[in-house]
Amino acid sequence: LWADPALHDCGAVQALLRSNNNELPGQGLSRRRFRFFIYDGATGCGKSERSMMWWGAADTLLLNCEQTSTPNLRGWLTGRYRAIVFDESDWRLIIGNKLLFQATTKQVTLSQSQCNKEAYDVWVFGAPMICCSNDFFKGCDDEELRQWISANSFYEKITTPLWEEFPEPELPCCMPVQPPVFSEPEFP
């Protein structure tokens, strides 16, 4: 992460590097709960894309959490992911799933109902979890809930795009774009 110069001044990245989510080998599991990350800012700033790049897009589970009370973490059960991005999430998702977002040593049961036919357990101990939102606290008037979220997360307000724009190469206005030429394959 630190190799990315665009992230040097990002408070949440500095918090990540200080957190025990990235323990050094041999330190052991010194924590029983972990903080999650919140990137809150205008749409189109690249919050989700940047979050996906930290652990690699192929190793990060991306969940669309817009108007969702319980995230679908069945993909996490495959064991192929190292981090989770909760895109379009807000405070309601967190408050309804506190145990999940603390990433404790306990398994968490999701999709519970009266008969629990679709219920399943996940273990997310120490997993990096990032919530991306356009207006995270919109509609939250409860100061106690805000304090709980603040105590259990790293919050970063995103006010500028998280990428560096490069100018497009100039092509001569009269230069036609040539379609690719494919040659016939040669067989021995």
N, C-alpha and C positions, 0 to 999 in steps of 0.2 A: 504493500500500500504506500509506503513512504517514498517509493521510487516515482510515484506519480506526482509531478510538481503542482498540478492543479489542486491537490489535496493538502498541501502543506499547511494552509491556514484554516482548514476545516476542523472545527472544534470536535465534531463527532469522530473524525478519524483519529485525532490525538487521544480522545477518550478511549477509543478502541485499542489503540496501541498501549495505553496504560492499563487497560482492563485485564482481568484474569482469563478472558476468553482466549487470549493468545499466550498461554503459559509456556515457559521455556521447558524443553525436555528435562526430565528429572525432577521437576518441581512437584509433581503429583497434583492431585485434584484438591486444591486448597479452599475452594469455594463450594458452597452448596446452592447458591442462587446467582443468577447472572442478570445484568441489565440488558434491555433491548434498546434499539436505536430508532429514533424518529427523525425523518427528513420531511419538513413541512415547508411548502412554498408553492409558488405559482406553477400552473401546468406548463409543460414544455421546457422546464429547466434541466431535465435529464436526471432527476432523482432516482428513478427506477433503473435506468440504464447504468448509471454509475454504481448503484448498489449491486447490480448483477455482475459487474466486472471485478469486484473485490476478491471473490473466491472463484471467479470464472463462471461464465454463463452456463456451461455444461454442469457445473457442480453446485448451482444455486437453484433452489426450487422457487419459482415465481407463482404467486397466488393472486388472483383477482378477488379482492375482498370488498368491492363496492356493494354496499347495502347487505353485508353478510354478518350474521351474528356468531357463526362458528366457522372457522376456516377449514377447508378440506385438505387435510395433511396426509391423505392416503399415499400420495406420491413420496412422502418422506419415508414411508415404511420400506421402500425399495432399498434403502441404504446407499444410494448413489449420490446423495447430495450432502454438502458440507454447511450450507447456510440457507436461510429462508427469507424471501422478500414478500411482505404483505402489501401489495400495491393497492392504492385507493382505499386505505384503511383509515379509521379514525378512533377516537377515544372509546367509543362504544364496544368495538371489537376487543380492545385491551381489557376493559373493566369486566366484560362477560367471560374472559378467559385468563384471569390473573395467574393461575397456577401454570398454565402453558407458557406465558410470557416471562415468567421468572426462571424458566429453564432449569428447574430443580432436579434432584436425583430421583424424583418420583415419576412414574408413568402417569400420563394424563389421559382420561377417557373423553373422547369427543363424539359428537352426533348422538348424544343421549336422548332418549324419549321414554315414554311410559313402558314400552315393551323392550326397548334397547336392541331391537332387531338389527339396526344399522350401526350400533356403537362399535368403536374400536379404540385401542390404546396406542399412544405414541410416547416415545422416550426422546426428549429433546435436550438432555442435560448438556449445558454449555454451548448449545448451538447458537451461532450468531443469527439474530433475528432483526430485520430492518423493516420498519413501517414507513411507507411513502404516502404522503397525503398532500392535498392542495389546501386544506384548511382543517388541521387535525382537531382543534378544540372547538370547532363551530358547534354551538348548541349546548356546550357543557357549562352549566352555571354552578355546579357543585364544587366548591373550593377543596373539599376533602378528596374528591376523586382526582382533581388536578394535582394535589400534593402527592397522592399515592403514585400517580404516573411519573411525576418529576423525580420522586425518590427511587424509582425502579427503572429509569431510562436515561439515555443520553439524548437530549433534544438539540436539533440543529435547524435553525431557520435558514432556508435557502432563498436568497434574494437575487442571485445572478445565475446564469447558465453554468452548469458544471462541466462544460467542454470548451475547447478552444477551437474557434472557427478558422479555417484556412481558406484563402481565396481560391476560387475555381480557376483552373488554367484557362487562359484565353485561346480560343481557336479562331483562325481566320474566318470571317463571315461567309466567304464563298467556298470554303472547303467542305465538300460533301463527305458524309460519313459513309464509309465503305462497309458493306456487310462482310462478315468473316468468310473466308474461302476454306472449305473443307476438302481435303484430299481423300481419295479412296484409300481405305486401309490396305496394307500389303500383308498378304498371308504367305507364310513359307511353303 
